[in-house]
């Protein structure tokens, strides 16, 4: 596999936009994936100014219940879950964050996909499935 060298222009885009846009900066770079951008900014020491919002326990339980009921990761299901969260007063997370959370549950269920899962996600998933 041949790895494409990062250009000065691409690095400048990362320095300019990553602090405010975080992982979404990859959308400015036609030939780079989100994962490639995250790896490069880590190597360059560029930090995002965006603060991560912690998932509240009740939110996590709503997501767990939803995932265990549907076990689908379609765009429509993400929007449906986002709507459920909003109706329950939880408006702190973006569509992307909800999508990633569902991917966490999918990984716990199947072992396919994300290799990292937040401890709280694992705890709720295990509790819902009777795993100690």
Buried (B, 14 or more C-beta within 10 A) or exposed (E): EEEEEBEEEBBEBBEEBBBEBBBBBBEBBEEBEBEBBBEBBEEEEBEBEBEEEEBBEEBBBBBBBBBEEEEBBEEEBBEBBBEBBEEEEBEEBEEEBBBBBBBBBBBBBEEEBEEEBBEBBBBBBEEBEEEE
